[in-house]
Every structure is written in structure tokens, then in C-alpha cells.
Amino acid sequence: MSWGIELWDQFDNLEKHTQWGIDILEKYIKFVKERTEIELSYAKQLRNLAKKYQPKKNSKEEEEYRYTACKAFLSTLNEMNDYAGQHEVISENMTSHITVELARYVQELKQERKSYFHDGRKAQQHIEICWKQLESSKRRFERDCKEADRAQQYFEKMDADINVTKADVEKARQQAQVRHQMAEDSRADYSSILQKFNHEQHEYYHTHIPNIFQKIQEMEERRILRIGESMKTYAEVDRQVIPIIGKCLDEIVKAAESIDQKNDSQLVIEAYKSGFEPPGDIEFEDYTQPMKRTVSDNSLSNSRGEGKPELKFGGKSKGKLWPFIKKNKGAAPEDFSNLPPEQRRKKLQQKVDELNKEIQKEMDQRDAITKMKDVYLKNPQMGDPASLDHKLTEVSQNIDKLRLEAQKFEAWLAEVEGRLPARSDQARRQSGMYEAQNPTTVNNCAQDRESPDGSYTEEQSQESEVKVLATDFDDEFDDEEPLPAIGTCKALYTFEGQNEGTISVVEGETLYVIEEDKGDGWTRIRRNEEEGYVPTSYVEVYLDKNAKDS
């Protein structure tokens, strides 16, 4: 059974069939690829499902998992993770052992097929050229024979005509001989080309084409064998994970068998047992006796009567009013003034701790850059020290900003803890640079004050007092008389004053100083009619009492 013998004239059909075979192989690759995607998606869904039902840390659910039934459920969730992992293994193995391998094989197969059919077309073109040469020599031989016959007839006609000169007859005879010789040459050429064509045709149909078709047949059989092996691998990949999946299922069964209903019942007793004895029998009260009616010490009515006064909690019965105060809509205030004092203190302390951690992180980074700069100074071939100046400046600016932020929250924290009776000028100045004051937020701070009886009340006096503070703060920038300049300063860095009370400066800009740094890290400056604060570390100050304002 050979395609070269049986299908010697089916070149085009074989070309179509082999292309169909490659299409089938690519279809199978696509099938396996989609299967791997399904396995990955299934594994992901299983993991998400297991994660969804995992107990949340530091929640009531964690306490529930002391019961054996909940422990078994937790084990089931953990095993589902391992179960999902096996489906991921299926996807990985199918991808590496089937999809990738077959994709590479398809490329090789396409190149091999292209080569064989290229050789086949080349052989076809060669035999077609030989056939054209044969046809050309045949037509030339036919034409020369006809020309020779006409020349011979013309010579015979001239020779029979007595009126024709001897020279014309001789010329006709020579022309006939030339034509006859040309016909003989064409005959010999035609005969030679015919023999050559027959030889080439025999080689084409009995040697070249059979060899090419045999190679194509072997290529096609290898393709069929390869797709069969891939199908076996497809099954083996699944079979390899069956023992592990079975182990996961065995663990789930083992966890289910570990459930102890008696133990769970005992845990319920331990969780909710009060320790009190059940009430005894109620004694008979005889109202017919002319004696003071008494009530038994162990009667339920007595316990009820004694319990009534306990329901009175005095002033604390009001509860805390702060949850019912109308809260501001939108984002919470930056100083957490919408919270009760203790909760506010915790939030502020947490914020201060976070800022201190960030400051320490930036300081460590600054130290590392400084050390690197020292190394570059000692060993210039390792790097340019000047290249680190910009980064060092940026880190220093970040540290200054974080310190100012920490000081602001520490001031609020001190106010809550009672270290400061009210906001100092420094704290108010810093808060003004970071937030816009509004009466609503301040009023909430006043509303959150705690009364001696444990409740939260709204006192008009406190509200008015805080409003006065806010008014004073607003007047600090709006109503003060312009201060005279006490010197000049040069901006070392660009500062974008986006908060209230600050002013933007550009690196290299010269401005007037109207108030020195009072220890809070801010210097008050003026540019024409515009005034505001900038970080002291951002400017270089030149104090001159004789300086004049423009």
C-alpha cells in the first residue's frame, strides 16, 4: 500500500488531505487549550469558594471553630484548596505535555509538508518543460517537412518547364536540397527530444513522484500516530492526580468522622452554663390568718421586687447621646472630632504612630543615601555623589512634611488627653495650614464633651467658646494690621502652599520676612500684598532691621 503507486495522479487531492490533517491537529490543540482554561477557572472558583467560607480573624466566627463540626468544615475547606491545586496541576501538565509540544510539532509538520509539495511541484514543472520542448521540436519537424515537399515540387515544376533557364532550375534544385536537409535535422532533433522526454516521464511517474508521495504518506502517518499519543497523554494527566484527589476526599471523610456530637454538646454547656440553682417550690400564702403577710425568701415575686430598683441607673440611664447627634455628611473631619473623646484619642494615637513609622522609614532612607554618598565621595569611580543630592533633598522635604503632620496630630492628641486646655496658637496655626475650619466641625467637637454623669450633652457655652476660637483664627490672617518686614529670605526649594494660611514660593525667589520662626518650623513671609507661612527649612533667612517693605 503506497500512495506513490496507488495515488500517482492525485497530487492536488493529497495536498488538500494533508492540509486537512494539520487542521485536525490544530483543532485538537485548541480543544486541549480550552480544557486547561476550564481547569484553571474551576480551580480558581474552588479556591475563592474555600476562601469565602474561611473564618475571619479576630471575629466571632473564630470562636465557633472550637466545635468539632466546624473544625471538620474547616478541614473540608483546606482540602478543597488542595483539590483545586490538583486541577491546576492538570492544566499545567496538559499545557506543557500536549499544547506546547503539539504546537511545536505543527510548525515542523507545516515546514516538512511545504518542502515535499515544493519538490512535487518542481518535478511537475520539469516534466511540463520537457513536454513543451517535445511539442516544439515536433512542430518544427512538421513545418520543415512541409517546406521540403514544397521545395521539391517547385524544383520538379521548374525542371519540366522548357522556358526556364538552366540557372533557375539549378537554384530550385539547391533550395530543395537545403529544405530536405533541414527536415532531416528536425527529424533527428525531434527523435532525440522524444527519447529524452520518455525517459524523464518514466522517471517522473516511477521514481520522483512515488518517492515524494511516500514521504508525504510517512509524514501523514506520523501525524496520526502523534495525535493518538497525545490523547493517551491527555488521559494519563488526569489519571496521575486521581490518587491525590482521592486522598483529599479521604481526608474530608476522616474530618467528618471526627465530629463528636457529645463533645459539641458539652462545649455548649461550658459556654452558657450560669451556675445558678433552679428556683424551689413556692410556699402557700394563707391570707385567712390575721397576721402580717410575708413573702417567702425564695419566692419569685421577691426576686422580682428586689430587681426593680436595679433597673434604675440614675443619670446614666440616658445613655450616651453622641450616636444620635446629627453627623456631618461626607468625609469625617481630619481631627476625628466626630468621635467621642476616648475613641478620638485612640484614632489620633494610631495616626501619630503611623506618622512616626513613616518618619523613621524616611530617616532610614536618608541615612542610606548619605552613606552611599560618602562611598561615592571616597570612591568616585563607583558613582557621582552629586547625583544623590536631588534624592537626598526630596527625602529631607518628606521628613519635614511628615514631622509637621505629626506635630499637628500630637497637638490634637494633647488637647484630648487634657495636657492642653485648648488649642494653642501654634496648634491652631498648624491646623489652619492643613484644613479649612468650619463651624459645623467645631460644633461637633463641643457636642462630644462628656458630662459628669457619663452622658454626652450639647452645651451652648462650650459651643460659643469654640466659635470664638474659630473667629480668632480667621481674624489672625484677615484682620491683623500689616507687619513691617524684618528681613528678606531666599527660597531654597519650591513649595506649593495648598492649605489655608500658607503661601506658594518658587526656588530662587526672594521675599520679605515679617515674622520669624517661633519654634513651630514655620516662617511668615510677604510677596507684595500676599502673606503666608512657609516651612523654615525651605528658605534661607537674612534678618535686617533696616530692610524696607516695597
C-alpha positions, 0 to 999 in steps of 0.5 A, a space after each residue: 500500500 503506497 500512495 506513490 503507486 496507488 495515488 500517482 495522479 492525485 497530487 492536488 487531492 493529497 495536498 488538500 488531505 494533508 492540509 486537512 490533517 494539520 487542521 485536525 491537529 490544530 483543532 485538537 490543540 485548541 480543544 486541549 487549550 480550552 480544557 486547561 482554561 476550564 481547569 484553571 477557572 474551576 480551580 480558581 472558583 474552588 479556591 475563592 469558594 474555600 476562601 469565602 467560607 474561611 473564618 475571619 480573624 479576630 471575629 466571632 466566627 473564630 470562636 465557633 471553630 472550637 466545635 468539632 463540626 466546624 473544625 471538620 468544615 474547616 478541614 473540608 475547606 483546606 482540602 478543597 484548596 488542595 483539590 483545586 491545586 490538583 486541577 491546576 496541576 492538570 492544566 499545567 501538565 496538559 499545557 506543557 505535555 500536549 499544547 506546547 509540544 503539539 504546537 511545536 510539532 505543527 510548525 515542523 509538520 507545516 515546514 516538512 509538508 511545504 518542502 515535499 509539495 515544493 519538490 512535487 511541484 518542481 518535478 511537475 514543472 520539469 516534466 511540463 518543460 520537457 513536454 513543451 520542448 517535445 511539442 516544439 521540436 515536433 512542430 518544427 519537424 512538421 513545418 520543415 517537412 512541409 517546406 521540403 515537399 514544397 521545395 521539391 515540387 517547385 524544383 520538379 515544376 521548374 525542371 519540366 518547364 522548357 522556358 526556364 533557364 538552366 540557372 533557375 532550375 539549378 537554384 530550385 534544385 539547391 533550395 530543395 536540397 537545403 529544405 530536405 536537409 533541414 527536415 532531416 535535422 528536425 527529424 533527428 532533433 525531434 527523435 532525440 527530444 522524444 527519447 529524452 522526454 520518455 525517459 524523464 516521464 518514466 522517471 517522473 511517474 516511477 521514481 520522483 513522484 512515488 518517492 515524494 508521495 511516500 514521504 508525504 504518506 510517512 509524514 501523514 502517518 506520523 501525524 496520526 500516530 502523534 495525535 493518538 499519543 497525545 490523547 493517551 497523554 491527555 488521559 494519563 494527566 488526569 489519571 496521575 492526580 486521581 490518587 491525590 484527589 482521592 486522598 483529599 476526599 479521604 481526608 474530608 471523610 476522616 474530618 467528618 468522622 471526627 465530629 463528636 456530637 457529645 463533645 459539641 454538646 458539652 462545649 455548649 454547656 461550658 459556654 452558657 452554663 450560669 451556675 445558678 440553682 433552679 428556683 424551689 417550690 413556692 410556699 402557700 400564702 394563707 391570707 385567712 390568718 390575721 397576721 402580717 403577710 410575708 413573702 417567702 425568701 425564695 419566692 419569685 415575686 421577691 426576686 422580682 421586687 428586689 430587681 426593680 430598683 436595679 433597673 434604675 441607673 440614675 443619670 446614666 440611664 440616658 445613655 450616651 447621646 453622641 450616636 444620635 447627634 446629627 453627623 456631618 455628611 461626607 468625609 469625617 473631619 481630619 481631627 476625628 472630632 466626630 468621635 467621642 473623646 476616648 475613641 478620638 484619642 485612640 484614632 489620633 494615637 494610631 495616626 501619630 504612630 503611623 506618622 512616626 513609622 513613616 518618619 523613621 522609614 524616611 530617616 532610614 532612607 536618608 541615612 542610606 543615601 548619605 552613606 552611599 554618598 560618602 562611598 561615592 565621595 571616597 570612591 568616585 569611580 563607583 558613582 557621582 555623589 552629586 547625583 544623590 543630592 536631588 534624592 537626598 533633598 526630596 527625602 529631607 522635604 518628606 521628613 519635614 512634611 511628615 514631622 509637621 503632620 505629626 506635630 499637628 496630630 500630637 497637638 490634637 492628641 494633647 488637647 484630648 488627653 487634657 495636657 492642653 486646655 485648648 488649642 494653642 496658637 501654634 496648634 491652631 496655626 498648624 491646623 489652619 495650614 492643613 484644613 479649612 475650619 468650619 463651624 459645623 466641625 467645631 460644633 461637633 467637637 463641643 457636642 462630644 464633651 462628656 458630662 459628669 454623669 457619663 452622658 454626652 450633652 450639647 452645651 451652648 457655652 462650650 459651643 460659643 467658646 469654640 466659635 470664638 476660637 474659630 473667629 480668632 483664627 480667621 481674624 489672625 490672617 484677615 484682620 491683623 494690621 500689616 507687619 513691617 518686614 524684618 528681613 528678606 529670605 531666599 527660597 531654597 526649594 519650591 513649595 506649593 502652599 495648598 492649605 489655608 494660611 500658607 503661601 506658594 514660593 518658587 526656588 530662587 525667589 526672594 521675599 520679605 520676612 515679617 515674622 520669624 520662626 517661633 519654634 513651630 518650623 514655620 516662617 511668615 513671609 510677604 510677596 507684595 500684598 500676599 502673606 503666608 507661612 512657609 516651612 523654615 527649612 525651605 528658605 534661607 533667612 537674612 534678618 535686617 532691621 533696616 530692610 524696607 517693605 516695597 
